[in-house]
Amino acid sequence: MRERNVEWSPEEKKIARRAFEAARVETLAKTLAEFKRRASEAATPDDMWAVEKYLRQKRGEIDTAFDYRYSTLLLVFARLIRDGSLDEARLAGLSDDKLKIIRSYLSWAARD
């Protein structure tokens, strides 16, 4: 089964959206906490620009990681699980085929 041909039931779409949003909110909260820590420690203009660089980099990473298109969502979930941003248990209720695809992505990524 190729991911782009995967059919999503209305219930699976709800599960996917909840899991995606939970991971996104958690990631943004961690990023905000790190931003506040770095900003509070900034003492020079160079420190200030380092904070800005950190934010720019994190925004790019977050924008890339959180791509909610059904054609790539299973790969997104695998990456989020691998990075520790998503617990696979949040995906309970997705079809076995979808979970198998996610696990195959994780297995493939573990080889690198």
Backbone atoms as SQL, in Angstrom:
CREATE TABLE atoms (id INTEGER PRIMARY KEY, chain TEXT, resi INTEGER, resn TEXT, atom TEXT, x REAL, y REAL, z REAL);
INSERT INTO atoms VALUES
  (1, 'A', 1, 'MET', 'N', 0.856, -1.181, 0.000),
  (2, 'A', 1, 'MET', 'CA', 0.000, 0.000, 0.000),
  (3, 'A', 1, 'MET', 'C', 0.894, 1.234, 0.000),
  (4, 'A', 2, 'ARG', 'N', 0.687, 2.088, -0.948),
  (5, 'A', 2, 'ARG', 'CA', 1.445, 3.332, -1.024),
  (6, 'A', 2, 'ARG', 'C', 0.708, 4.389, -0.231),
  (7, 'A', 3, 'GLU', 'N', 1.464, 5.217, 0.437),
  (8, 'A', 3, 'GLU', 'CA', 0.853, 6.189, 1.342),
  (9, 'A', 3, 'GLU', 'C', -0.077, 7.155, 0.623),
  (10, 'A', 4, 'ARG', 'N', 0.267, 7.583, -0.548),
  (11, 'A', 4, 'ARG', 'CA', -0.576, 8.577, -1.211),
  (12, 'A', 4, 'ARG', 'C', -1.931, 8.006, -1.629),
  (13, 'A', 5, 'ASN', 'N', -2.041, 6.689, -1.626),
  (14, 'A', 5, 'ASN', 'CA', -3.306, 6.037, -1.980),
  (15, 'A', 5, 'ASN', 'C', -4.110, 5.614, -0.760),
  (16, 'A', 6, 'VAL', 'N', -3.665, 6.013, 0.419),
  (17, 'A', 6, 'VAL', 'CA', -4.322, 5.604, 1.651),
  (18, 'A', 6, 'VAL', 'C', -5.627, 6.380, 1.822),
  (19, 'A', 7, 'GLU', 'N', -6.661, 5.640, 2.173),
  (20, 'A', 7, 'GLU', 'CA', -7.964, 6.254, 2.456),
  (21, 'A', 7, 'GLU', 'C', -8.072, 6.515, 3.948),
  (22, 'A', 8, 'TRP', 'N', -8.611, 7.670, 4.306),
  (23, 'A', 8, 'TRP', 'CA', -8.783, 8.058, 5.705),
  (24, 'A', 8, 'TRP', 'C', -10.271, 8.141, 6.023),
  (25, 'A', 9, 'SER', 'N', -10.700, 7.380, 7.014),
  (26, 'A', 9, 'SER', 'CA', -12.093, 7.463, 7.455),
  (27, 'A', 9, 'SER', 'C', -12.260, 8.755, 8.260),
  (28, 'A', 10, 'PRO', 'N', -13.496, 9.222, 8.411),
  (29, 'A', 10, 'PRO', 'CA', -13.708, 10.423, 9.232),
  (30, 'A', 10, 'PRO', 'C', -13.165, 10.271, 10.653),
  (31, 'A', 11, 'GLU', 'N', -13.319, 9.087, 11.257),
  (32, 'A', 11, 'GLU', 'CA', -12.800, 8.873, 12.612),
  (33, 'A', 11, 'GLU', 'C', -11.275, 8.909, 12.629),
  (34, 'A', 12, 'GLU', 'N', -10.656, 8.311, 11.625),
  (35, 'A', 12, 'GLU', 'CA', -9.191, 8.348, 11.544),
  (36, 'A', 12, 'GLU', 'C', -8.679, 9.774, 11.354),
  (37, 'A', 13, 'LYS', 'N', -9.410, 10.551, 10.608),
  (38, 'A', 13, 'LYS', 'CA', -9.018, 11.960, 10.421),
  (39, 'A', 13, 'LYS', 'C', -9.054, 12.705, 11.752),
  (40, 'A', 14, 'LYS', 'N', -10.041, 12.403, 12.582),
  (41, 'A', 14, 'LYS', 'CA', -10.122, 13.042, 13.907),
  (42, 'A', 14, 'LYS', 'C', -8.952, 12.607, 14.789),
  (43, 'A', 15, 'ILE', 'N', -8.653, 11.321, 14.785),
  (44, 'A', 15, 'ILE', 'CA', -7.536, 10.794, 15.570),
  (45, 'A', 15, 'ILE', 'C', -6.231, 11.439, 15.108),
  (46, 'A', 16, 'ALA', 'N', -6.050, 11.484, 13.796),
  (47, 'A', 16, 'ALA', 'CA', -4.824, 12.057, 13.231),
  (48, 'A', 16, 'ALA', 'C', -4.692, 13.525, 13.602),
  (49, 'A', 17, 'ARG', 'N', -5.770, 14.269, 13.504),
  (50, 'A', 17, 'ARG', 'CA', -5.718, 15.702, 13.818),
  (51, 'A', 17, 'ARG', 'C', -5.392, 15.923, 15.289),
  (52, 'A', 18, 'ARG', 'N', -6.013, 15.138, 16.175),
  (53, 'A', 18, 'ARG', 'CA', -5.731, 15.285, 17.616),
  (54, 'A', 18, 'ARG', 'C', -4.270, 14.969, 17.926),
  (55, 'A', 19, 'ALA', 'N', -3.765, 13.894, 17.360),
  (56, 'A', 19, 'ALA', 'CA', -2.373, 13.507, 17.604),
  (57, 'A', 19, 'ALA', 'C', -1.420, 14.559, 17.043),
  (58, 'A', 20, 'PHE', 'N', -1.695, 15.018, 15.852),
  (59, 'A', 20, 'PHE', 'CA', -0.867, 16.035, 15.200),
  (60, 'A', 20, 'PHE', 'C', -0.836, 17.313, 16.036),
  (61, 'A', 21, 'GLU', 'N', -2.015, 17.780, 16.446),
  (62, 'A', 21, 'GLU', 'CA', -2.094, 19.025, 17.219),
  (63, 'A', 21, 'GLU', 'C', -1.428, 18.889, 18.583),
  (64, 'A', 22, 'ALA', 'N', -1.572, 17.736, 19.217),
  (65, 'A', 22, 'ALA', 'CA', -0.927, 17.528, 20.515),
  (66, 'A', 22, 'ALA', 'C', 0.593, 17.609, 20.367),
  (67, 'A', 23, 'ALA', 'N', 1.127, 16.975, 19.332),
  (68, 'A', 23, 'ALA', 'CA', 2.573, 17.017, 19.095),
  (69, 'A', 23, 'ALA', 'C', 3.023, 18.431, 18.754),
  (70, 'A', 24, 'ARG', 'N', 2.235, 19.144, 17.968),
  (71, 'A', 24, 'ARG', 'CA', 2.581, 20.515, 17.581),
  (72, 'A', 24, 'ARG', 'C', 2.578, 21.432, 18.795),
  (73, 'A', 25, 'VAL', 'N', 1.557, 21.341, 19.622),
  (74, 'A', 25, 'VAL', 'CA', 1.460, 22.181, 20.823),
  (75, 'A', 25, 'VAL', 'C', 2.633, 21.900, 21.760),
  (76, 'A', 26, 'GLU', 'N', 2.956, 20.635, 21.950),
  (77, 'A', 26, 'GLU', 'CA', 4.076, 20.276, 22.832),
  (78, 'A', 26, 'GLU', 'C', 5.398, 20.815, 22.277),
  (79, 'A', 27, 'THR', 'N', 5.590, 20.680, 20.983),
  (80, 'A', 27, 'THR', 'CA', 6.815, 21.170, 20.355),
  (81, 'A', 27, 'THR', 'C', 6.918, 22.682, 20.472),
  (82, 'A', 28, 'LEU', 'N', 5.818, 23.378, 20.238),
  (83, 'A', 28, 'LEU', 'CA', 5.827, 24.836, 20.357),
  (84, 'A', 28, 'LEU', 'C', 6.071, 25.272, 21.796),
  (85, 'A', 29, 'ALA', 'N', 5.516, 24.554, 22.752),
  (86, 'A', 29, 'ALA', 'CA', 5.736, 24.899, 24.166),
  (87, 'A', 29, 'ALA', 'C', 7.209, 24.727, 24.544),
  (88, 'A', 30, 'LYS', 'N', 7.831, 23.649, 24.084),
  (89, 'A', 30, 'LYS', 'CA', 9.258, 23.435, 24.350),
  (90, 'A', 30, 'LYS', 'C', 10.098, 24.528, 23.684),
  (91, 'A', 31, 'THR', 'N', 9.732, 24.880, 22.477),
  (92, 'A', 31, 'THR', 'CA', 10.465, 25.929, 21.755),
  (93, 'A', 31, 'THR', 'C', 10.316, 27.266, 22.458),
  (94, 'A', 32, 'LEU', 'N', 9.125, 27.575, 22.914),
  (95, 'A', 32, 'LEU', 'CA', 8.893, 28.826, 23.631),
  (96, 'A', 32, 'LEU', 'C', 9.702, 28.864, 24.928),
  (97, 'A', 33, 'ALA', 'N', 9.729, 27.761, 25.652),
  (98, 'A', 33, 'ALA', 'CA', 10.498, 27.714, 26.896),
  (99, 'A', 33, 'ALA', 'C', 11.986, 27.925, 26.620),
  (100, 'A', 34, 'GLU', 'N', 12.493, 27.295, 25.574),
  (101, 'A', 34, 'GLU', 'CA', 13.904, 27.463, 25.230),
  (102, 'A', 34, 'GLU', 'C', 14.183, 28.892, 24.763),
  (103, 'A', 35, 'PHE', 'N', 13.271, 29.469, 24.001),
  (104, 'A', 35, 'PHE', 'CA', 13.418, 30.869, 23.585),
  (105, 'A', 35, 'PHE', 'C', 13.497, 31.786, 24.806),
  (106, 'A', 36, 'LYS', 'N', 12.597, 31.595, 25.754),
  (107, 'A', 36, 'LYS', 'CA', 12.596, 32.432, 26.961),
  (108, 'A', 36, 'LYS', 'C', 13.897, 32.281, 27.735),
  (109, 'A', 37, 'ARG', 'N', 14.385, 31.048, 27.842),
  (110, 'A', 37, 'ARG', 'CA', 15.644, 30.823, 28.547),
  (111, 'A', 37, 'ARG', 'C', 16.791, 31.551, 27.859),
  (112, 'A', 38, 'ARG', 'N', 16.879, 31.396, 26.544),
  (113, 'A', 38, 'ARG', 'CA', 17.955, 32.041, 25.789),
  (114, 'A', 38, 'ARG', 'C', 17.832, 33.559, 25.853),
  (115, 'A', 39, 'ALA', 'N', 16.613, 34.053, 25.719),
  (116, 'A', 39, 'ALA', 'CA', 16.410, 35.504, 25.745),
  (117, 'A', 39, 'ALA', 'C', 16.768, 36.075, 27.113),
  (118, 'A', 40, 'SER', 'N', 16.433, 35.363, 28.177),
  (119, 'A', 40, 'SER', 'CA', 16.732, 35.870, 29.520),
  (120, 'A', 40, 'SER', 'C', 18.237, 35.885, 29.795),
  (121, 'A', 41, 'GLU', 'N', 18.972, 35.022, 29.117),
  (122, 'A', 41, 'GLU', 'CA', 20.417, 34.963, 29.298),
  (123, 'A', 41, 'GLU', 'C', 21.174, 35.890, 28.350),
  (124, 'A', 42, 'ALA', 'N', 20.481, 36.430, 27.364),
  (125, 'A', 42, 'ALA', 'CA', 21.153, 37.300, 26.385),
  (126, 'A', 42, 'ALA', 'C', 21.642, 38.572, 27.073),
  (127, 'A', 43, 'ALA', 'N', 22.916, 38.872, 26.859),
  (128, 'A', 43, 'ALA', 'CA', 23.515, 40.034, 27.512),
  (129, 'A', 43, 'ALA', 'C', 24.175, 40.986, 26.516),
  (130, 'A', 44, 'THR', 'N', 24.365, 40.536, 25.294),
  (131, 'A', 44, 'THR', 'CA', 25.039, 41.358, 24.291),
  (132, 'A', 44, 'THR', 'C', 24.211, 41.355, 23.008),
  (133, 'A', 45, 'PRO', 'N', 24.495, 42.289, 22.105),
  (134, 'A', 45, 'PRO', 'CA', 23.812, 42.249, 20.804),
  (135, 'A', 45, 'PRO', 'C', 24.042, 40.919, 20.071),
  (136, 'A', 46, 'ASP', 'N', 25.242, 40.354, 20.182),
  (137, 'A', 46, 'ASP', 'CA', 25.493, 39.064, 19.539),
  (138, 'A', 46, 'ASP', 'C', 24.591, 37.973, 20.121),
  (139, 'A', 47, 'ASP', 'N', 24.384, 38.019, 21.437),
  (140, 'A', 47, 'ASP', 'CA', 23.470, 37.065, 22.074),
  (141, 'A', 47, 'ASP', 'C', 22.051, 37.231, 21.532),
  (142, 'A', 48, 'MET', 'N', 21.656, 38.483, 21.364),
  (143, 'A', 48, 'MET', 'CA', 20.315, 38.777, 20.858),
  (144, 'A', 48, 'MET', 'C', 20.137, 38.180, 19.460),
  (145, 'A', 49, 'TRP', 'N', 21.138, 38.359, 18.599),
  (146, 'A', 49, 'TRP', 'CA', 21.029, 37.830, 17.242),
  (147, 'A', 49, 'TRP', 'C', 21.098, 36.306, 17.242),
  (148, 'A', 50, 'ALA', 'N', 21.797, 35.745, 18.206),
  (149, 'A', 50, 'ALA', 'CA', 21.827, 34.281, 18.321),
  (150, 'A', 50, 'ALA', 'C', 20.437, 33.748, 18.668),
  (151, 'A', 51, 'VAL', 'N', 19.711, 34.477, 19.496),
  (152, 'A', 51, 'VAL', 'CA', 18.343, 34.083, 19.834),
  (153, 'A', 51, 'VAL', 'C', 17.464, 34.164, 18.590),
  (154, 'A', 52, 'GLU', 'N', 17.640, 35.225, 17.830),
  (155, 'A', 52, 'GLU', 'CA', 16.857, 35.387, 16.594),
  (156, 'A', 52, 'GLU', 'C', 17.178, 34.262, 15.618),
  (157, 'A', 53, 'LYS', 'N', 18.445, 33.897, 15.511),
  (158, 'A', 53, 'LYS', 'CA', 18.857, 32.801, 14.626),
  (159, 'A', 53, 'LYS', 'C', 18.236, 31.483, 15.086),
  (160, 'A', 54, 'TYR', 'N', 18.237, 31.257, 16.394),
  (161, 'A', 54, 'TYR', 'CA', 17.618, 30.055, 16.949),
  (162, 'A', 54, 'TYR', 'C', 16.141, 29.987, 16.553),
  (163, 'A', 55, 'LEU', 'N', 15.433, 31.090, 16.723),
  (164, 'A', 55, 'LEU', 'CA', 14.002, 31.108, 16.386),
  (165, 'A', 55, 'LEU', 'C', 13.763, 30.856, 14.904),
  (166, 'A', 56, 'ARG', 'N', 14.562, 31.472, 14.064),
  (167, 'A', 56, 'ARG', 'CA', 14.414, 31.286, 12.616),
  (168, 'A', 56, 'ARG', 'C', 14.633, 29.821, 12.246),
  (169, 'A', 57, 'GLN', 'N', 15.677, 29.220, 12.839),
  (170, 'A', 57, 'GLN', 'CA', 15.969, 27.817, 12.567),
  (171, 'A', 57, 'GLN', 'C', 14.833, 26.917, 13.061),
  (172, 'A', 58, 'LYS', 'N', 14.376, 27.138, 14.283),
  (173, 'A', 58, 'LYS', 'CA', 13.300, 26.314, 14.837),
  (174, 'A', 58, 'LYS', 'C', 12.013, 26.462, 14.033),
  (175, 'A', 59, 'ARG', 'N', 11.716, 27.675, 13.585),
  (176, 'A', 59, 'ARG', 'CA', 10.504, 27.856, 12.789),
  (177, 'A', 59, 'ARG', 'C', 10.570, 27.030, 11.512),
  (178, 'A', 60, 'GLY', 'N', 11.722, 27.040, 10.862),
  (179, 'A', 60, 'GLY', 'CA', 11.879, 26.223, 9.655),
  (180, 'A', 60, 'GLY', 'C', 11.702, 24.748, 9.944),
  (181, 'A', 61, 'GLU', 'N', 12.307, 24.285, 11.037),
  (182, 'A', 61, 'GLU', 'CA', 12.177, 22.876, 11.416),
  (183, 'A', 61, 'GLU', 'C', 10.726, 22.521, 11.719),
  (184, 'A', 62, 'ILE', 'N', 10.055, 23.376, 12.446),
  (185, 'A', 62, 'ILE', 'CA', 8.662, 23.120, 12.824),
  (186, 'A', 62, 'ILE', 'C', 7.752, 23.162, 11.603),
  (187, 'A', 63, 'ASP', 'N', 7.951, 24.145, 10.743),
  (188, 'A', 63, 'ASP', 'CA', 7.137, 24.228, 9.525),
  (189, 'A', 63, 'ASP', 'C', 7.314, 22.994, 8.651),
  (190, 'A', 64, 'THR', 'N', 8.534, 22.471, 8.605),
  (191, 'A', 64, 'THR', 'CA', 8.799, 21.268, 7.816),
  (192, 'A', 64, 'THR', 'C', 8.219, 20.026, 8.485),
  (193, 'A', 65, 'ALA', 'N', 8.402, 19.923, 9.792),
  (194, 'A', 65, 'ALA', 'CA', 7.967, 18.728, 10.516),
  (195, 'A', 65, 'ALA', 'C', 6.451, 18.602, 10.581),
  (196, 'A', 66, 'PHE', 'N', 5.757, 19.726, 10.670),
  (197, 'A', 66, 'PHE', 'CA', 4.311, 19.688, 10.874),
  (198, 'A', 66, 'PHE', 'C', 3.578, 20.032, 9.578),
  (199, 'A', 67, 'ASP', 'N', 3.603, 19.063, 8.686),
  (200, 'A', 67, 'ASP', 'CA', 2.969, 19.189, 7.369),
  (201, 'A', 67, 'ASP', 'C', 1.733, 18.293, 7.377),
  (202, 'A', 68, 'TYR', 'N', 0.557, 18.923, 7.472),
  (203, 'A', 68, 'TYR', 'CA', -0.674, 18.134, 7.599),
  (204, 'A', 68, 'TYR', 'C', -1.326, 17.938, 6.231),
  (205, 'A', 69, 'ARG', 'N', -0.699, 17.084, 5.444),
  (206, 'A', 69, 'ARG', 'CA', -1.294, 16.642, 4.182),
  (207, 'A', 69, 'ARG', 'C', -1.453, 15.135, 4.294),
  (208, 'A', 70, 'TYR', 'N', -2.632, 14.652, 3.994),
  (209, 'A', 70, 'TYR', 'CA', -2.878, 13.224, 4.144),
  (210, 'A', 70, 'TYR', 'C', -1.929, 12.388, 3.288),
  (211, 'A', 71, 'SER', 'N', -1.425, 12.953, 2.204),
  (212, 'A', 71, 'SER', 'CA', -0.518, 12.206, 1.327),
  (213, 'A', 71, 'SER', 'C', 0.832, 11.935, 1.979),
  (214, 'A', 72, 'THR', 'N', 1.195, 12.679, 3.010),
  (215, 'A', 72, 'THR', 'CA', 2.485, 12.484, 3.681),
  (216, 'A', 72, 'THR', 'C', 2.350, 12.309, 5.192),
  (217, 'A', 73, 'LEU', 'N', 1.153, 12.279, 5.690),
  (218, 'A', 73, 'LEU', 'CA', 0.929, 12.309, 7.132),
  (219, 'A', 73, 'LEU', 'C', 1.527, 11.110, 7.871),
  (220, 'A', 74, 'LEU', 'N', 1.524, 9.947, 7.266),
  (221, 'A', 74, 'LEU', 'CA', 2.087, 8.777, 7.948),
  (222, 'A', 74, 'LEU', 'C', 3.598, 8.933, 8.124),
  (223, 'A', 75, 'LEU', 'N', 4.267, 9.502, 7.140),
  (224, 'A', 75, 'LEU', 'CA', 5.694, 9.796, 7.275),
  (225, 'A', 75, 'LEU', 'C', 5.918, 10.867, 8.333),
  (226, 'A', 76, 'VAL', 'N', 5.072, 11.873, 8.365),
  (227, 'A', 76, 'VAL', 'CA', 5.156, 12.920, 9.391),
  (228, 'A', 76, 'VAL', 'C', 5.034, 12.279, 10.770),
  (229, 'A', 77, 'PHE', 'N', 4.059, 11.399, 10.954),
  (230, 'A', 77, 'PHE', 'CA', 3.887, 10.738, 12.245),
  (231, 'A', 77, 'PHE', 'C', 5.124, 9.915, 12.615),
  (232, 'A', 78, 'ALA', 'N', 5.697, 9.214, 11.653),
  (233, 'A', 78, 'ALA', 'CA', 6.908, 8.428, 11.927),
  (234, 'A', 78, 'ALA', 'C', 8.046, 9.338, 12.389),
  (235, 'A', 79, 'ARG', 'N', 8.216, 10.456, 11.724),
  (236, 'A', 79, 'ARG', 'CA', 9.279, 11.394, 12.121),
  (237, 'A', 79, 'ARG', 'C', 9.026, 11.958, 13.512),
  (238, 'A', 80, 'LEU', 'N', 7.774, 12.296, 13.799),
  (239, 'A', 80, 'LEU', 'CA', 7.445, 12.849, 15.113),
  (240, 'A', 80, 'LEU', 'C', 7.662, 11.820, 16.218),
  (241, 'A', 81, 'ILE', 'N', 7.335, 10.567, 15.939),
  (242, 'A', 81, 'ILE', 'CA', 7.586, 9.499, 16.910),
  (243, 'A', 81, 'ILE', 'C', 9.092, 9.340, 17.107),
  (244, 'A', 82, 'ARG', 'N', 9.823, 9.276, 16.019),
  (245, 'A', 82, 'ARG', 'CA', 11.281, 9.115, 16.096),
  (246, 'A', 82, 'ARG', 'C', 11.933, 10.245, 16.890),
  (247, 'A', 83, 'ASP', 'N', 11.427, 11.464, 16.705),
  (248, 'A', 83, 'ASP', 'CA', 12.002, 12.630, 17.381),
  (249, 'A', 83, 'ASP', 'C', 11.507, 12.792, 18.817),
  (250, 'A', 84, 'GLY', 'N', 10.586, 11.943, 19.238),
  (251, 'A', 84, 'GLY', 'CA', 10.069, 12.022, 20.600),
  (252, 'A', 84, 'GLY', 'C', 8.972, 13.055, 20.786),
  (253, 'A', 85, 'SER', 'N', 8.442, 13.568, 19.684),
  (254, 'A', 85, 'SER', 'CA', 7.381, 14.576, 19.761),
  (255, 'A', 85, 'SER', 'C', 5.992, 13.968, 19.795),
  (256, 'A', 86, 'LEU', 'N', 5.899, 12.676, 19.497),
  (257, 'A', 86, 'LEU', 'CA', 4.599, 12.010, 19.443),
  (258, 'A', 86, 'LEU', 'C', 4.746, 10.600, 19.991),
  (259, 'A', 87, 'ASP', 'N', 3.818, 10.228, 20.848),
  (260, 'A', 87, 'ASP', 'CA', 3.748, 8.863, 21.368),
  (261, 'A', 87, 'ASP', 'C', 2.825, 8.072, 20.433),
  (262, 'A', 88, 'GLU', 'N', 3.295, 6.940, 19.975),
  (263, 'A', 88, 'GLU', 'CA', 2.496, 6.133, 19.050),
  (264, 'A', 88, 'GLU', 'C', 1.119, 5.800, 19.617),
  (265, 'A', 89, 'ALA', 'N', 0.996, 5.749, 20.930),
  (266, 'A', 89, 'ALA', 'CA', -0.294, 5.440, 21.552),
  (267, 'A', 89, 'ALA', 'C', -1.364, 6.454, 21.155),
  (268, 'A', 90, 'ARG', 'N', -0.976, 7.681, 20.834),
  (269, 'A', 90, 'ARG', 'CA', -1.946, 8.698, 20.414),
  (270, 'A', 90, 'ARG', 'C', -2.579, 8.357, 19.064),
  (271, 'A', 91, 'LEU', 'N', -1.993, 7.406, 18.366),
  (272, 'A', 91, 'LEU', 'CA', -2.508, 7.015, 17.046),
  (273, 'A', 91, 'LEU', 'C', -3.427, 5.799, 17.127),
  (274, 'A', 92, 'ALA', 'N', -3.726, 5.362, 18.343),
  (275, 'A', 92, 'ALA', 'CA', -4.641, 4.230, 18.512),
  (276, 'A', 92, 'ALA', 'C', -5.961, 4.550, 17.835),
  (277, 'A', 93, 'GLY', 'N', -6.424, 3.625, 17.044),
  (278, 'A', 93, 'GLY', 'CA', -7.663, 3.810, 16.303),
  (279, 'A', 93, 'GLY', 'C', -7.422, 3.949, 14.808),
  (280, 'A', 94, 'LEU', 'N', -6.163, 4.203, 14.424),
  (281, 'A', 94, 'LEU', 'CA', -5.844, 4.181, 12.995),
  (282, 'A', 94, 'LEU', 'C', -5.829, 2.729, 12.538),
  (283, 'A', 95, 'SER', 'N', -6.061, 2.509, 11.270),
  (284, 'A', 95, 'SER', 'CA', -6.079, 1.140, 10.750),
  (285, 'A', 95, 'SER', 'C', -4.721, 0.467, 10.930),
  (286, 'A', 96, 'ASP', 'N', -4.745, -0.853, 10.986),
  (287, 'A', 96, 'ASP', 'CA', -3.498, -1.612, 11.092),
  (288, 'A', 96, 'ASP', 'C', -2.578, -1.315, 9.913),
  (289, 'A', 97, 'ASP', 'N', -3.158, -1.121, 8.731),
  (290, 'A', 97, 'ASP', 'CA', -2.342, -0.805, 7.553),
  (291, 'A', 97, 'ASP', 'C', -1.580, 0.506, 7.739),
  (292, 'A', 98, 'LYS', 'N', -2.226, 1.514, 8.287),
  (293, 'A', 98, 'LYS', 'CA', -1.568, 2.798, 8.510),
  (294, 'A', 98, 'LYS', 'C', -0.471, 2.665, 9.555),
  (295, 'A', 99, 'LEU', 'N', -0.771, 1.958, 10.633),
  (296, 'A', 99, 'LEU', 'CA', 0.237, 1.757, 11.676),
  (297, 'A', 99, 'LEU', 'C', 1.421, 0.947, 11.144),
  (298, 'A', 100, 'LYS', 'N', 1.147, -0.004, 10.274),
  (299, 'A', 100, 'LYS', 'CA', 2.221, -0.802, 9.675),
  (300, 'A', 100, 'LYS', 'C', 3.123, 0.091, 8.812),
  (301, 'A', 101, 'ILE', 'N', 2.546, 1.004, 8.072),
  (302, 'A', 101, 'ILE', 'CA', 3.339, 1.927, 7.247),
  (303, 'A', 101, 'ILE', 'C', 4.203, 2.807, 8.144),
  (304, 'A', 102, 'ILE', 'N', 3.613, 3.343, 9.209),
  (305, 'A', 102, 'ILE', 'CA', 4.371, 4.186, 10.144),
  (306, 'A', 102, 'ILE', 'C', 5.534, 3.396, 10.723),
  (307, 'A', 103, 'ARG', 'N', 5.274, 2.176, 11.147),
  (308, 'A', 103, 'ARG', 'CA', 6.335, 1.346, 11.738),
  (309, 'A', 103, 'ARG', 'C', 7.409, 0.991, 10.718),
  (310, 'A', 104, 'SER', 'N', 7.006, 0.802, 9.465),
  (311, 'A', 104, 'SER', 'CA', 8.022, 0.499, 8.442),
  (312, 'A', 104, 'SER', 'C', 8.908, 1.720, 8.211),
  (313, 'A', 105, 'TYR', 'N', 8.338, 2.918, 8.249),
  (314, 'A', 105, 'TYR', 'CA', 9.159, 4.136, 8.152),
  (315, 'A', 105, 'TYR', 'C', 10.124, 4.219, 9.325),
  (316, 'A', 106, 'LEU', 'N', 9.633, 3.918, 10.528),
  (317, 'A', 106, 'LEU', 'CA', 10.493, 3.949, 11.706),
  (318, 'A', 106, 'LEU', 'C', 11.617, 2.922, 11.599),
  (319, 'A', 107, 'SER', 'N', 11.292, 1.738, 11.133),
  (320, 'A', 107, 'SER', 'CA', 12.286, 0.687, 10.969),
  (321, 'A', 107, 'SER', 'C', 13.337, 1.099, 9.944),
  (322, 'A', 108, 'TRP', 'N', 12.883, 1.666, 8.865),
  (323, 'A', 108, 'TRP', 'CA', 13.809, 2.126, 7.826),
  (324, 'A', 108, 'TRP', 'C', 14.713, 3.231, 8.352),
  (325, 'A', 109, 'ALA', 'N', 14.158, 4.174, 9.100),
  (326, 'A', 109, 'ALA', 'CA', 14.939, 5.283, 9.652),
  (327, 'A', 109, 'ALA', 'C', 15.945, 4.795, 10.684),
  (328, 'A', 110, 'ALA', 'N', 15.630, 3.731, 11.392),
  (329, 'A', 110, 'ALA', 'CA', 16.522, 3.206, 12.421),
  (330, 'A', 110, 'ALA', 'C', 17.789, 2.609, 11.817),
  (331, 'A', 111, 'ARG', 'N', 17.749, 2.257, 10.544),
  (332, 'A', 111, 'ARG', 'CA', 18.931, 1.690, 9.882),
  (333, 'A', 111, 'ARG', 'C', 20.005, 2.727, 9.628),
  (334, 'A', 112, 'ASP', 'N', 19.623, 3.985, 9.572),
  (335, 'A', 112, 'ASP', 'CA', 20.604, 5.053, 9.286),
  (336, 'A', 112, 'ASP', 'C', 21.430, 5.419, 10.479);
